[in-house]
Amino acid sequence: MIERIEVSAPGKLMLFGEHAVVYGRPCIVTAVDHRMRVMVETANDSNLELYAPEVDVAGYIEKINNLGRDDAPKGTRFVSVAVRNFFNSFGIKSGLKVKTKSDFSSEFGFGSSSAVTVGVVKALSELFEKPLNNKEIFNLSYNTILDVQGVGSGFDAAAAIWGGTIYFITGGKKIEPLAAGKLPLVVGYTGIKADTPTLVRQVANFYKENKKLVGKIFDSIENIVEEGRIALSNHDHKKLGVLMDQNQELLNELGVSSPELENLIVAARKAGAYGAKLSGAGGGDCMIAFVPKGSRKLIEKVIEEKGGKIINVRTEAQGVRLEA
Ligand code: PMV
């Protein structure tokens, strides 16, 4: 029997379609080369012992039978609910030690919760020799995310599993890898941590009160995603920039941008970006810009001058994989 496994899964950036994807529309997400590592080991007791320094969890211990309690510390929930759901699915009972290690801060909005969830499911499937295909890993991970967070489309889990750039429809109804190639992205972090569930609920309330208006915004976002899918296959970066600007306009209409995001987005455009938008739920986290080759340095400089932090990312990152 195998006793120790290490896997890693990539973070992600939303290119087009956030929020609308929660309502059955498509989105396009790309994985980035900042990875979340998950180490799992069997133990001769009936506890889960968790070390997750990036969310200030050092030696959390919980009885396997009690996993997923509502009063468990916040930083432990995705791991403990993923373990509980995996063990329940396969009727497994075992003590377990889990350690996580992230290349990126959980503040950026790169999807650390979904990357860790996917990592745990993949690692356990290897450790207990229960082979799972990508869709099965997705279903277990997505159910875990819904158990913990209550809302979400699952796009981030799909990016962590498949890697690359993917066209995704809510709940994994469609997951289609796109041959997008390397994307010339500049990423600026606002310094403000966004709370995704709060923003998703804010949009849900707006939708409830203004069904027609918000429905139209979602339709327009869907059109942008479809055009973006074609532009990505044609490697038409100029067109992708134009679509980003249009998508940002619609996100503004949904009320999810913020002065800090706008500040960095406008600065990037002025400095020559093909286009720029927020990435993810909005309210903070990161903005992204599609940039021409010669303008990268200048665009990074103006984003920093406006108070943003540049995060260097490379796209075409591999999906979840075994490390050891
Ligand atoms: O804040 P992030 O990076 O987790 O992105 C949220 C994207 C939403 O469409 C708003 C929610 C979702 O689960 O799709």
Boltz pocket constraint, residues with backbone or C-beta under 6 A from the ligand:
constraints:
  - pocket:
      binder: B
      contacts: [[A, 14], [A, 17], [A, 18], [A, 19], [A, 20], [A, 21], [A, 22], [A, 109], [A, 110], [A, 111], [A, 151], [A, 152], [A, 153], [A, 154], [A, 155], [A, 156], [A, 194], [A, 196], [A, 200], [A, 279], [A, 280], [A, 281], [A, 282]]
      max_distance: 6.0
